[in-house]
Amino acid sequence: MRKITVLALFAGLLAVSCKQKEKEAALQYYATPHTYDIVSVAEPPQDNEVRNIIFMIGDGMGLEQVSCAWVLNHGKLNLDNMTHVGLSRTWCTNELITDSGAGGTALSSGKKTAYSHVGTAPDSTDIPSILVKARELGKKTGVAVTCHFADATPCDFCCHNEYRYNQEDLIADYVECGVDYLSGGGLDWFTVKRTDGRDITKEMAAAGYTVARTEEELMQAELPVIGILAPDNLPVVMERGDLYRHTVARGLDILSRESGEKGFVMMLEGSCIDDWLHGNDIAKAMEELLDFDRTLGDVLQWAAADGHTLVVMTADHATGCLTLQDGNLEKGEIGVFFASESHNGIAVPFYAWGPGSAAFTGIRENDEWGRLVASFVK
């Protein structure tokens, strides 16, 4: 009897061990080679006048993705500086699980819309974004992204269409978008990918834009300017280095200089976090997120010196049904599991820093957050 009991116990332990090995085999493990120190900034008084708004969107960047990045950087992120936090519900008018078209439009315009719509209401009428309001008040405006310009989020702020994949029409909208500083990728979408024979870069130039095709050209150009710095998305972080951070810094410099006391509104997107989450590639997704956090550090240092800038950050949705299942904080290692290659409907965080940031707490719909941000454009 004792022999049987021992054998049963051994079999049970073996089964547990096998299950543990199966679990570990299903996990993706990653440790970044690019850890960094975070910035330390003093937040300006809440009652300072808000002249500038920097609206940062990490595409697909839910709390689970941020938690993984926090471990990778040994328990610290520039996001830790954000003084006020709330939650954003992301559903759209006809789907519980949103896409970047509807999710980004709610943030850019303060109005929920239907799945795949960009800058339009469910009935396909145009909805003006926060950048339109800013321009009408005499402010300068900017957009800097890591994706191509035909992607949903930059189009949510600059263009109008009932279907996010009508990319030829969306790219053509940039000619009359009125945004002063544009930086991203997607040169092929303006030229060789078109079926109508139009060269939208020439039309942008005719509309008064300097069309910069390299970082050097972008750094020397004056407003209005569009930097189209890659045939499609910008290269991955491991290849582009600090290119995105440089484009953001240039935007802050030139928009602030040209706007004076009227101020500016700028949207920054960590676009490709989402792309790699769709591909369940934890390494590339995390490197994009960490680069976006380093960019936030640059932004916060700039805003602290300025004293009149509200910085907000959120996500349009979360992607990948990512779970953090294993890891080591001291080693900066994570073991994660993806349950999906798609978006999910979990609420995402909304962060704020700077004058006026105390208003950004609680649980709200994404369109409510969009209206709240726009209320500071005066």
Buried (B, 14 or more C-beta within 10 A) or exposed (E): EEEEEEEEEEEEEEEEEEEEEEEEEEBBBBBBEEEBEBBEBEBBEBEBEBBBBBBBBBBBBBBBBBBBBBBBBBEEBBBEBBBBBBBBBBBBBBBEBBBBBBBBBBBBBBBBBBBBBBBBBBEEEBBBBBBBBBBEEEBBBBBBBBBBBBBBBBBBBBBBBBBBEBBBBBBBBBBEBBBBBBBBBBBBBBBEBBEEEBEBBEBBBEBEBBBBBEBEBBBEBEBBBBBBBBBBBBBBBEEBEBBBBBBBBBBBEBBBEBBEEEBBBBBBBBBBBBBBBBBBBBBBBBBBBBBBBBBBBBBBBBBBEBBBBBBBBBBBBBBBBBBBBBBEEEEBBBBBBBEEEEBBEBBBBBBBBBBBBEBBBEEBBBBBBBBBBBEBBE
